[in-house]
């Protein structure tokens, strides 16, 4: 009965509390989570040309990627990832390495079925098929062996050209206002703990050496006077004997 009562209370809380409110707060790290994306059915994806096994959901207005077993999405200059496409988002304190291989104009190319002047017959991949095969496709280099990603008569870019494009996209991404704002916020958060820590007071050095020197100076005259007294006593004794 107790388990049933607890389950009923939790279910009531889940129904009463709005989903955006629950998703907007992350107590563990204090960083807002992105709003949830509502899907009527699991989304289809397409594979990005000139990228390393990067999949993207093409039919929504926000960027939602699948790569290396995770779903990824940027929001307000930050990155989040989850094992699910519609929940479980967690803040990712970095920029995923695949992102600089994604062409910024891919939406226009997708809409026009055209990739840099070549007909792009992209393949829509259902979510279930993606989850069942992405590991095997990655291990077997499925898309690299095809080499065209559905783009007719297309020659993949040479590696030096791809590397140059990555650097250009990285610079462009760092110049975005939302990215710069997030970077400044992170820098301020990192400085705050250092400013709050009290400075350690310097303890005065122990003045042991001067005291030792004073003791030595006091001991030296006493020793010398004792030596002088010991030397004077034999001289007086000799004088008395002579008398």
BALOBA-1460 file (C-alpha; in Angstrom, 3 decimals):
// residues 243
<rec num="1" residu="x" x="0.000" y="0.000" z="0.000"/>
<rec num="2" residu="x" x="2.855" y="2.386" z="0.826"/>
<rec num="3" residu="x" x="4.510" y="1.765" z="-2.580"/>
<rec num="4" residu="x" x="1.179" y="2.328" z="-4.317"/>
<rec num="5" residu="x" x="0.644" y="5.585" z="-2.405"/>
<rec num="6" residu="x" x="4.136" y="6.880" z="-3.247"/>
<rec num="7" residu="x" x="3.665" y="6.027" z="-6.915"/>
<rec num="8" residu="x" x="0.332" y="7.840" z="-6.983"/>
<rec num="9" residu="x" x="1.880" y="10.987" z="-5.451"/>
<rec num="10" residu="x" x="4.760" y="11.008" z="-7.950"/>
<rec num="11" residu="x" x="2.371" y="10.563" z="-10.852"/>
<rec num="12" residu="x" x="0.245" y="13.482" z="-9.595"/>
<rec num="13" residu="x" x="3.298" y="15.724" z="-9.354"/>
<rec num="14" residu="x" x="4.367" y="14.799" z="-12.871"/>
<rec num="15" residu="x" x="0.937" y="15.761" z="-14.185"/>
<rec num="16" residu="x" x="0.601" y="19.006" z="-12.230"/>
<rec num="17" residu="x" x="4.093" y="20.425" z="-12.837"/>
<rec num="18" residu="x" x="4.407" y="21.814" z="-16.400"/>
<rec num="19" residu="x" x="7.054" y="20.162" z="-18.579"/>
<rec num="20" residu="x" x="8.822" y="23.424" z="-19.605"/>
<rec num="21" residu="x" x="9.256" y="24.347" z="-15.922"/>
<rec num="22" residu="x" x="10.820" y="20.998" z="-15.099"/>
<rec num="23" residu="x" x="13.106" y="21.187" z="-18.121"/>
<rec num="24" residu="x" x="14.240" y="24.759" z="-17.517"/>
<rec num="25" residu="x" x="16.189" y="24.175" z="-14.324"/>
<rec num="26" residu="x" x="19.216" y="22.021" z="-13.701"/>
<rec num="27" residu="x" x="19.888" y="21.990" z="-9.970"/>
<rec num="28" residu="x" x="23.161" y="20.108" z="-10.224"/>
<rec num="29" residu="x" x="25.090" y="22.639" z="-12.279"/>
<rec num="30" residu="x" x="22.829" y="25.701" z="-12.199"/>
<rec num="31" residu="x" x="22.560" y="26.006" z="-15.993"/>
<rec num="32" residu="x" x="19.236" y="26.206" z="-17.829"/>
<rec num="33" residu="x" x="18.203" y="23.310" z="-20.012"/>
<rec num="34" residu="x" x="16.778" y="23.814" z="-23.510"/>
<rec num="35" residu="x" x="13.019" y="23.607" z="-24.090"/>
<rec num="36" residu="x" x="11.699" y="20.220" z="-25.053"/>
<rec num="37" residu="x" x="10.956" y="19.417" z="-28.692"/>
<rec num="38" residu="x" x="7.610" y="17.713" z="-29.212"/>
<rec num="39" residu="x" x="7.550" y="14.939" z="-31.823"/>
<rec num="40" residu="x" x="4.455" y="13.108" z="-32.979"/>
<rec num="41" residu="x" x="6.655" y="10.184" z="-33.992"/>
<rec num="42" residu="x" x="10.371" y="9.347" z="-33.800"/>
<rec num="43" residu="x" x="12.112" y="11.632" z="-36.300"/>
<rec num="44" residu="x" x="13.833" y="10.582" z="-39.484"/>
<rec num="45" residu="x" x="17.414" y="11.696" z="-40.098"/>
<rec num="46" residu="x" x="19.698" y="12.207" z="-43.060"/>
<rec num="47" residu="x" x="23.454" y="11.751" z="-43.156"/>
<rec num="48" residu="x" x="25.558" y="14.865" z="-43.751"/>
<rec num="49" residu="x" x="27.935" y="14.911" z="-46.732"/>
<rec num="50" residu="x" x="31.628" y="15.569" z="-46.042"/>
<rec num="51" residu="x" x="31.183" y="14.639" z="-42.366"/>
<rec num="52" residu="x" x="32.127" y="11.680" z="-40.202"/>
<rec num="53" residu="x" x="28.912" y="9.751" z="-39.554"/>
<rec num="54" residu="x" x="26.919" y="12.848" z="-38.613"/>
<rec num="55" residu="x" x="23.143" y="12.614" z="-38.851"/>
<rec num="56" residu="x" x="20.706" y="15.512" z="-38.631"/>
<rec num="57" residu="x" x="16.936" y="15.835" z="-38.208"/>
<rec num="58" residu="x" x="15.939" y="17.920" z="-41.264"/>
<rec num="59" residu="x" x="12.247" y="18.631" z="-40.626"/>
<rec num="60" residu="x" x="12.472" y="20.937" z="-37.580"/>
<rec num="61" residu="x" x="13.615" y="24.528" z="-37.124"/>
<rec num="62" residu="x" x="16.267" y="23.780" z="-34.472"/>
<rec num="63" residu="x" x="19.523" y="21.930" z="-34.982"/>
<rec num="64" residu="x" x="19.310" y="18.360" z="-33.715"/>
<rec num="65" residu="x" x="22.157" y="15.982" z="-34.530"/>
<rec num="66" residu="x" x="22.962" y="12.335" z="-33.880"/>
<rec num="67" residu="x" x="26.592" y="11.356" z="-33.559"/>
<rec num="68" residu="x" x="28.531" y="8.635" z="-31.769"/>
<rec num="69" residu="x" x="25.458" y="7.263" z="-30.004"/>
<rec num="70" residu="x" x="24.268" y="10.628" z="-28.601"/>
<rec num="71" residu="x" x="21.726" y="13.232" z="-29.628"/>
<rec num="72" residu="x" x="23.215" y="16.744" z="-29.670"/>
<rec num="73" residu="x" x="21.702" y="20.217" z="-29.816"/>
<rec num="74" residu="x" x="23.003" y="23.780" z="-29.368"/>
<rec num="75" residu="x" x="21.007" y="26.371" z="-27.449"/>
<rec num="76" residu="x" x="21.916" y="29.920" z="-26.393"/>
<rec num="77" residu="x" x="25.609" y="29.403" z="-27.040"/>
<rec num="78" residu="x" x="25.734" y="26.141" z="-25.080"/>
<rec num="79" residu="x" x="25.671" y="22.473" z="-26.066"/>
<rec num="80" residu="x" x="23.546" y="19.667" z="-24.679"/>
<rec num="81" residu="x" x="23.413" y="15.934" z="-25.295"/>
<rec num="82" residu="x" x="21.131" y="13.037" z="-24.448"/>
<rec num="83" residu="x" x="20.583" y="9.376" z="-25.208"/>
<rec num="84" residu="x" x="17.050" y="10.333" z="-26.286"/>
<rec num="85" residu="x" x="15.916" y="12.717" z="-28.993"/>
<rec num="86" residu="x" x="13.105" y="14.251" z="-26.909"/>
<rec num="87" residu="x" x="14.226" y="14.255" z="-23.244"/>
<rec num="88" residu="x" x="17.070" y="13.759" z="-20.809"/>
<rec num="89" residu="x" x="19.177" y="16.720" z="-21.950"/>
<rec num="90" residu="x" x="22.325" y="17.497" z="-19.980"/>
<rec num="91" residu="x" x="24.748" y="20.377" z="-20.350"/>
<rec num="92" residu="x" x="27.932" y="19.522" z="-22.255"/>
<rec num="93" residu="x" x="30.827" y="21.785" z="-21.288"/>
<rec num="94" residu="x" x="32.499" y="21.782" z="-24.706"/>
<rec num="95" residu="x" x="31.792" y="21.906" z="-28.429"/>
<rec num="96" residu="x" x="31.403" y="18.464" z="-30.031"/>
<rec num="97" residu="x" x="34.165" y="17.851" z="-32.520"/>
<rec num="98" residu="x" x="31.825" y="16.808" z="-35.325"/>
<rec num="99" residu="x" x="30.117" y="20.209" z="-35.485"/>
<rec num="100" residu="x" x="32.828" y="21.934" z="-37.500"/>
<rec num="101" residu="x" x="32.361" y="19.316" z="-40.248"/>
<rec num="102" residu="x" x="28.711" y="20.334" z="-40.676"/>
<rec num="103" residu="x" x="28.178" y="22.779" z="-43.531"/>
<rec num="104" residu="x" x="26.261" y="25.850" z="-42.238"/>
<rec num="105" residu="x" x="24.176" y="25.986" z="-45.438"/>
<rec num="106" residu="x" x="22.939" y="22.418" z="-45.275"/>
<rec num="107" residu="x" x="19.273" y="23.425" z="-44.813"/>
<rec num="108" residu="x" x="19.186" y="25.261" z="-48.128"/>
<rec num="109" residu="x" x="20.927" y="22.387" z="-49.885"/>
<rec num="110" residu="x" x="18.449" y="19.955" z="-48.337"/>
<rec num="111" residu="x" x="15.484" y="22.043" z="-49.476"/>
<rec num="112" residu="x" x="16.785" y="22.352" z="-53.047"/>
<rec num="113" residu="x" x="18.084" y="18.763" z="-53.301"/>
<rec num="114" residu="x" x="21.351" y="20.333" z="-54.434"/>
<rec num="115" residu="x" x="24.811" y="20.025" z="-52.857"/>
<rec num="116" residu="x" x="27.241" y="22.510" z="-54.406"/>
<rec num="117" residu="x" x="25.774" y="22.159" z="-57.881"/>
<rec num="118" residu="x" x="25.197" y="18.409" z="-57.679"/>
<rec num="119" residu="x" x="21.878" y="16.627" z="-57.368"/>
<rec num="120" residu="x" x="21.490" y="15.480" z="-53.758"/>
<rec num="121" residu="x" x="19.292" y="12.379" z="-53.515"/>
<rec num="122" residu="x" x="19.543" y="12.083" z="-49.763"/>
<rec num="123" residu="x" x="18.207" y="9.033" z="-47.975"/>
<rec num="124" residu="x" x="15.740" y="9.448" z="-45.133"/>
<rec num="125" residu="x" x="16.691" y="7.070" z="-42.315"/>
<rec num="126" residu="x" x="13.995" y="6.102" z="-39.763"/>
<rec num="127" residu="x" x="15.002" y="6.333" z="-36.119"/>
<rec num="128" residu="x" x="14.661" y="2.599" z="-35.518"/>
<rec num="129" residu="x" x="16.939" y="1.779" z="-38.425"/>
<rec num="130" residu="x" x="19.452" y="4.373" z="-37.184"/>
<rec num="131" residu="x" x="19.568" y="2.898" z="-33.686"/>
<rec num="132" residu="x" x="19.970" y="-0.624" z="-35.030"/>
<rec num="133" residu="x" x="22.714" y="0.133" z="-37.533"/>
<rec num="134" residu="x" x="24.742" y="3.209" z="-36.595"/>
<rec num="135" residu="x" x="27.443" y="1.198" z="-34.803"/>
<rec num="136" residu="x" x="27.820" y="-1.199" z="-37.726"/>
<rec num="137" residu="x" x="27.852" y="1.655" z="-40.236"/>
<rec num="138" residu="x" x="30.584" y="3.336" z="-38.213"/>
<rec num="139" residu="x" x="32.670" y="0.165" z="-37.859"/>
<rec num="140" residu="x" x="32.338" y="-0.778" z="-41.529"/>
<rec num="141" residu="x" x="32.788" y="2.816" z="-42.759"/>
<rec num="142" residu="x" x="29.506" y="2.433" z="-44.584"/>
<rec num="143" residu="x" x="29.137" y="6.056" z="-45.677"/>
<rec num="144" residu="x" x="32.839" y="6.576" z="-46.359"/>
<rec num="145" residu="x" x="32.843" y="3.616" z="-48.761"/>
<rec num="146" residu="x" x="29.931" y="5.096" z="-50.680"/>
<rec num="147" residu="x" x="31.792" y="8.409" z="-50.739"/>
<rec num="148" residu="x" x="28.951" y="10.445" z="-52.213"/>
<rec num="149" residu="x" x="26.227" y="10.488" z="-49.487"/>
<rec num="150" residu="x" x="23.639" y="10.404" z="-52.263"/>
<rec num="151" residu="x" x="25.183" y="13.356" z="-54.134"/>
<rec num="152" residu="x" x="25.459" y="12.569" z="-57.853"/>
<rec num="153" residu="x" x="28.929" y="12.810" z="-59.455"/>
<rec num="154" residu="x" x="30.330" y="14.329" z="-56.314"/>
<rec num="155" residu="x" x="33.982" y="14.154" z="-55.350"/>
<rec num="156" residu="x" x="34.626" y="14.382" z="-51.598"/>
<rec num="157" residu="x" x="36.820" y="17.293" z="-50.555"/>
<rec num="158" residu="x" x="40.485" y="16.525" z="-49.939"/>
<rec num="159" residu="x" x="41.544" y="16.367" z="-46.318"/>
<rec num="160" residu="x" x="43.551" y="19.654" z="-46.379"/>
<rec num="161" residu="x" x="40.509" y="21.492" z="-47.739"/>
<rec num="162" residu="x" x="38.255" y="19.949" z="-45.092"/>
<rec num="163" residu="x" x="40.691" y="20.990" z="-42.372"/>
<rec num="164" residu="x" x="40.764" y="24.559" z="-43.691"/>
<rec num="165" residu="x" x="36.952" y="24.660" z="-43.683"/>
<rec num="166" residu="x" x="36.912" y="23.379" z="-40.105"/>
<rec num="167" residu="x" x="39.134" y="26.259" z="-38.966"/>
<rec num="168" residu="x" x="36.965" y="28.808" z="-40.772"/>
<rec num="169" residu="x" x="33.776" y="27.427" z="-39.231"/>
<rec num="170" residu="x" x="35.382" y="27.380" z="-35.805"/>
<rec num="171" residu="x" x="36.266" y="31.077" z="-36.052"/>
<rec num="172" residu="x" x="32.763" y="31.926" z="-37.292"/>
<rec num="173" residu="x" x="31.170" y="29.974" z="-34.465"/>
<rec num="174" residu="x" x="33.280" y="31.714" z="-31.814"/>
<rec num="175" residu="x" x="32.137" y="35.107" z="-33.138"/>
<rec num="176" residu="x" x="28.444" y="34.416" z="-32.557"/>
<rec num="177" residu="x" x="26.945" y="36.769" z="-29.918"/>
<rec num="178" residu="x" x="25.312" y="33.977" z="-27.921"/>
<rec num="179" residu="x" x="28.577" y="32.012" z="-27.824"/>
<rec num="180" residu="x" x="30.572" y="35.020" z="-26.621"/>
<rec num="181" residu="x" x="27.933" y="35.768" z="-23.974"/>
<rec num="182" residu="x" x="28.093" y="32.211" z="-22.660"/>
<rec num="183" residu="x" x="31.890" y="32.337" z="-22.569"/>
<rec num="184" residu="x" x="31.833" y="35.535" z="-20.511"/>
<rec num="185" residu="x" x="29.346" y="33.999" z="-18.074"/>
<rec num="186" residu="x" x="31.556" y="30.951" z="-17.617"/>
<rec num="187" residu="x" x="34.615" y="33.110" z="-17.005"/>
<rec num="188" residu="x" x="32.755" y="35.116" z="-14.358"/>
<rec num="189" residu="x" x="31.598" y="31.930" z="-12.637"/>
<rec num="190" residu="x" x="35.165" y="30.635" z="-12.555"/>
<rec num="191" residu="x" x="36.459" y="33.886" z="-11.037"/>
<rec num="192" residu="x" x="33.816" y="34.132" z="-8.294"/>
<rec num="193" residu="x" x="35.041" y="31.206" z="-6.133"/>
<rec num="194" residu="x" x="38.587" y="32.606" z="-6.211"/>
<rec num="195" residu="x" x="37.408" y="36.066" z="-5.127"/>
<rec num="196" residu="x" x="35.340" y="34.668" z="-2.254"/>
<rec num="197" residu="x" x="38.191" y="32.682" z="-0.755"/>
<rec num="198" residu="x" x="39.861" y="34.660" z="2.078"/>
<rec num="199" residu="x" x="43.494" y="35.408" z="1.650"/>
<rec num="200" residu="x" x="45.833" y="33.599" z="3.956"/>
<rec num="201" residu="x" x="47.457" y="35.882" z="6.483"/>
<rec num="202" residu="x" x="51.183" y="35.796" z="6.462"/>
<rec num="203" residu="x" x="52.463" y="34.506" z="9.769"/>
<rec num="204" residu="x" x="55.414" y="36.354" z="11.259"/>
<rec num="205" residu="x" x="58.649" y="34.489" z="10.946"/>
<rec num="206" residu="x" x="60.020" y="33.072" z="14.142"/>
<rec num="207" residu="x" x="62.944" y="35.106" z="15.397"/>
<rec num="208" residu="x" x="64.956" y="32.252" z="16.726"/>
<rec num="209" residu="x" x="68.292" y="33.218" z="15.276"/>
<rec num="210" residu="x" x="68.578" y="36.642" z="16.997"/>
<rec num="211" residu="x" x="67.715" y="35.038" z="20.354"/>
<rec num="212" residu="x" x="70.381" y="32.423" z="19.874"/>
<rec num="213" residu="x" x="72.899" y="35.094" z="18.980"/>
<rec num="214" residu="x" x="72.015" y="37.053" z="22.146"/>
<rec num="215" residu="x" x="72.415" y="33.941" z="24.261"/>
<rec num="216" residu="x" x="75.798" y="33.269" z="22.712"/>
<rec num="217" residu="x" x="76.881" y="36.842" z="23.345"/>
<rec num="218" residu="x" x="75.808" y="36.545" z="27.010"/>
<rec num="219" residu="x" x="77.582" y="33.231" z="27.405"/>
<rec num="220" residu="x" x="80.835" y="34.377" z="25.854"/>
<rec num="221" residu="x" x="81.787" y="37.002" z="28.597"/>
<rec num="222" residu="x" x="81.023" y="34.508" z="31.371"/>
<rec num="223" residu="x" x="83.249" y="31.916" z="29.818"/>
<rec num="224" residu="x" x="86.047" y="34.363" z="29.263"/>
<rec num="225" residu="x" x="85.812" y="35.662" z="32.902"/>
<rec num="226" residu="x" x="85.983" y="32.117" z="34.197"/>
<rec num="227" residu="x" x="89.040" y="31.450" z="32.083"/>
<rec num="228" residu="x" x="90.702" y="34.623" z="33.361"/>
<rec num="229" residu="x" x="89.937" y="33.674" z="36.977"/>
<rec num="230" residu="x" x="91.363" y="30.223" z="36.499"/>
<rec num="231" residu="x" x="94.501" y="31.715" z="34.972"/>
<rec num="232" residu="x" x="94.910" y="34.264" z="37.841"/>
<rec num="233" residu="x" x="94.693" y="31.661" z="40.618"/>
<rec num="234" residu="x" x="97.912" y="29.804" z="39.679"/>
<rec num="235" residu="x" x="99.777" y="33.087" z="39.384"/>
<rec num="236" residu="x" x="98.771" y="34.087" z="42.920"/>
<rec num="237" residu="x" x="99.806" y="30.687" z="44.249"/>
<rec num="238" residu="x" x="103.259" y="30.976" z="42.674"/>
<rec num="239" residu="x" x="103.745" y="34.437" z="44.184"/>
<rec num="240" residu="x" x="102.935" y="33.155" z="47.688"/>
<rec num="241" residu="x" x="105.379" y="30.262" z="47.290"/>
<rec num="242" residu="x" x="108.120" y="32.667" z="46.251"/>
<rec num="243" residu="x" x="107.484" y="34.683" z="49.342"/>
